Amino acid sequence: MNFGQRTELWIREQWPAIRARGFARFVLVRGLLTYGGSMAVAIAVMVTLTLGTDHPRLPMLLGIAMPLCAIGGLLWGALTWWVNERLFRSLTSR
């Protein structure tokens, strides 16, 4: 089974249950918390290891990075929902 077949199978079997929970939950949980949260942690660790904990600009950099990660997570969640919806509709309309 190749990647396309696995993706098609996942969309057919898993997406209806995820879709039933709603757009807002998907974007908040999968986008903001999962993607945005993991990116925020990764960036915080990398910046802290690079600059050190006593660097005077560390709080400012983290203060800028955290909201950007949250926005990126929300956008990623919304885009992922849109792509999965299009795939689901095209697979179920056949």
N, C-alpha and C positions, 0 to 999 in steps of 0.2 A: 504494500500500500504506500503510495507516494504522498508527499505533503499536501497536494491539492485534494486528494481523496480523503485524507484525514481531516482537513479543514471543512470540507463539505459534510462529512459525517458529523463533526462537532456542531456545525451550524444547524443541521437538521435535528439533532438529538438534544443538545444543551441549550441552544438559544431560546426556544419557546419558554422554558422555565425562567431564564434570566429576564427575558422580555416581559413576562407576566409581573415581575417585581417592580418594573417601571424604570423610566429614564432617569429620574432624579436619584434614585437609589444607586443605579449603575454608575452614574457620573460621580456621585459622592464617594461611594465605597471603592470602586475599581479605579476611578480617575484620581480623585483628590487624596484619599487615604493610601491606596496601594501604590500608584505610580508617583504622585506628587510627594507623598510621604517618604518613599524610598529614595527618591531623587534628593530630597531635602537632607536626609540623613547622610547620603553618600557625599553630597557637596560639603556639608558641615564637617564631616570627617576629613575629607581631602584638604579643605582650606585650613582647618585647624592643624593638621599634620604638616602642611607646607609652611604656614606662617608661625606656628607656635601659639600656645595659649596666652602668652603675654603680649602679643602684638597689639598695638593701640587701635588698629583699624579692623580687627577681627569682628567686634560686635556690629560695626557698620556693614561689613560685607555679608555677615550672616543675616542681618536685618533686611538687606536687599534681596538676598538669595531665597529666603524662605517664602515671601509672597510670590516671587517669580515661579518657584517650584509649584506652589498651590495653583497659580493661574495655568501653568503648563499641564498640571494634572487634570484640571477641569476641562481644558481644551482637548487633551488626549482622550479623556473619557467620552466627551461628546463626539469626537471624530470616530472613535472606535464603535460607538453605538450606531452612528450613521452608516458606517461601512458594513457592519454586521446586519443591519436592517436591510440594506440593499442586497446583500448576498442572500439573506433569508427569503426575501420576496422573490428574487430571481429563481431560487431553487424550488420554492413552493408553487410558483406559477406554472411550472412545466407540467 
